[in-house]
Amino acid sequence: MAGRQLFGPMLQKRIDQMDTEFRPKPGQQRMGRRALEVATLFGAIDVERDYYFGPQGGHCPADEEAEAIIRQK
């Protein structure tokens, strides 16, 4: 339990940093935040990340960088 309590806020901070660094392409619009459950060695951790929608569809930029460790709720 302690590992999850420490790692969860660190992971959310990193995701927030990725979201801040993202520069949307022309036509993409931020549509709010989306919930995600991340499976870790410490157990499941819930995080929020930005969601963008544009001509090519929708995506969460943080998912692309962290794809190996996530699974959708």
C-alpha positions in Angstrom: 0.0 0.0 0.0 2.8 2.5 0.9 4.4 2.0 -2.5 1.2 2.8 -4.3 0.7 5.9 -2.2 4.2 7.2 -3.1 4.3 6.1 -6.7 0.8 7.3 -7.7 1.5 11.0 -7.2 4.9 10.7 -8.9 3.3 9.0 -11.9 0.5 11.7 -12.1 3.1 14.4 -11.9 5.0 12.9 -14.8 1.8 12.5 -16.9 0.9 16.1 -16.1 4.4 17.1 -17.4 4.0 15.1 -20.6 0.6 16.8 -21.1 2.1 20.3 -20.6 4.9 19.6 -23.1 2.5 18.3 -25.8 1.9 20.7 -28.7 -1.3 19.9 -30.6 -1.2 19.8 -34.3 -3.4 22.2 -36.3 -7.0 21.1 -36.0 -6.5 19.3 -32.7 -8.5 20.5 -29.7 -8.2 19.6 -26.0 -11.4 18.0 -24.9 -10.7 17.7 -21.2 -9.1 14.9 -19.1 -9.7 11.2 -19.2 -9.3 8.6 -16.4 -6.9 5.7 -16.8 -6.0 2.8 -14.5 -2.3 2.0 -14.7 -1.2 -1.5 -13.6 2.1 -1.3 -11.6 4.1 -3.5 -9.3 2.4 -1.7 -6.4 -1.1 -2.4 -7.7 -3.6 -0.4 -9.8 -3.1 3.4 -9.8 -5.7 5.8 -11.2 -4.4 8.8 -13.1 -5.9 11.6 -15.3 -4.5 12.7 -18.6 -5.4 15.2 -21.4 -7.5 14.1 -24.3 -7.3 15.7 -27.7 -9.6 15.3 -30.7 -9.0 16.4 -34.3 -9.4 15.3 -37.9 -7.5 12.0 -37.3 -9.6 11.1 -34.3 -8.9 11.3 -30.5 -5.9 10.5 -28.4 -4.2 11.1 -25.1 -0.6 12.2 -25.7 0.7 10.7 -22.4 -0.5 7.3 -23.5 1.8 7.3 -26.5 4.9 7.8 -24.3 3.8 5.5 -21.6 2.1 2.8 -23.8 4.0 -0.1 -22.3 2.7 0.3 -18.8 -0.9 1.2 -19.3 -4.3 -0.5 -19.7 -7.6 1.2 -20.1 -10.2 1.0 -17.4 
